[in-house]
Each structure stands twice: as C-alpha cells, then as structure tokens.
C-alpha cells in the first residue's frame, strides 16, 4: 500500500519513497497515467540497485490519489508535484518527467530551481494542451467543450476515454513555458522516439532552441514510440540519470 500526504489544497496524494543517497530522483508521470506504470516501477528498481533516493507519486485524480481526473488541470497537478517534491524530498533532485510530466518538471524548475539538480525529459510535452491537443480537436469537440464544459476523446493507451474540460485548456494557457524566457541552470537530457504518435520530434527541438541551458542534449531514438518503455529505451533513461548525477557530483560544494 502506498503512503499518503495531504497538500495545502486538501488533496491526498499517494506515493512510494525509496531511501538512498542523493541526488534523489523524482518521477513525474504523464496525462492520465499513474505511478504503477512501466517507467515508474523500472526507475524504482534502478534506484534501489544504485542506492539512490527515489520518489514516485500520483497526481490528484490519477491512480490512487484523491479526486476525479476531470476536475483537475495542469496547474493543480503542478501544485501536487511541488508539494510532493518540497515535502517528501531533501535537497536538489533529478526530475524525470514523462510526457506531461516533462511540462510539470519545467514548471517546477522555473518555480524552485534550487531544488532541481537536473532534468530528464522522456517524450516531454510542454504546452501540449495549447500546441497539440486543442488544435487536434474537431470543431464539434471544441463546441462541446464551449457549451457543455467537457468532451470525451478516445484514449489510445487505455479503455477509458480522456475527459477534456474547458478548465483544462483555460488553465493550460496560464501555465505555458515556451512563450517566455526559460532558464534551466542544470544538466538537461531529452529523450525522444521518432515514432512517437503523441509528441512530434519538433517539440524537443523547440525546447532545445528555446531554453537557456548550459548543458542540454537531445537523444532521438529511431523507431521508439511514446511509451519509451522497451528495455533499450529504459536503459537510456538510467544512463541519462547517471550522467546527470556524475555532473552534479563534479560541482564543488559551498563552504
């Protein structure tokens, strides 16, 4: 059974924490995914094998946390992540953001850069509600959102449809990270599959060009899809975390 913590907004977040040495690793999941997914569980095993502190958790409305998915939005889930990181970890962390989690990781980096040792984006999808999801809707779906406040859209990864709400899109427009300067003063590794059907390769390329970051690299994996969960892909995730950990250790500590 997962442990639980309550946020300042009264939302109960389920989480699993693994003790070890730092810098710790925090997994930030994707849209309507949860902490029991392949990448999250693999990373926990990786952290144990390498003696690293690790945290995985469910945003509100996801997995075993409280609330309904359709009641949430990017800002809520970013607030959940902020609470989880600041309350359940110590010192700078390596954030591993998958899909929407990559957007949330960038929001955390902007809000509390001192708590971020590095960032690994797996098919990171910053600003996706505005740049890909909204443009991908039909006129009828947009009208349903305007009139009814929500619309159900087929989900390629689950039998449950996505419930997309007016609040999701309105809030998303207030959380955009690619429209203003974005400073990332730590190592960043972006991992992206060329057969990703949800996030185009243009997205990490845009992020690479947009961000002010002294150590940022993009790895494109031919044939990998959005899940990025094959053994070879997962190995790349572990290597990216280890590389950032080595870079962080090279930085001299303050007296």
C-alpha angles and dihedrals in degrees: 000000000000123000118243136220129186121227126219087260091057096253117141114224122198116215147166119214126192119200122227143109128311159304084056124218124230122192117213112194132212138259110306091350126118143213094265092071124118097260095047094049093043090052091051090054090046091051092050091049090050097041093243130147110247136185129191123173143162122248115231110283090025131098113323098347123105126267138042122288093228091056092061136079139185093275092052093049092046088052089051090052091048090052093047093049097044096042102037104036137054125219129348116342135201105239116211108195121188117200105309086014088066089059091048091048089055090049090052091048089054093046102041108012090163089066094054120085093173144329135235115193117199107194085332112203110196115180091003096148090061102031104041114002099052095042088048094059122097121241089253091054092049090050091051089053091049095046104031099025095238147036134203115235127187115262117218093200103045142026089242114086122232111256104213115194136196088240091056092059097039092050092043090061088059093052102052115139102183097063098067136037112296117199117194107179096184138061115295126191120189120197119193136170120223091220095051105140094191104043119038119219087244089072099066089039089055091048091048091054096040103048124083099225129146094206114032126142135177123209117195115199114204112232097006116135133212094279091062088192106127116119091256092050093048089050089057090052091053091047092051092052092047091049092052090047090055092048091051092050090054091060108096115242121243116258 
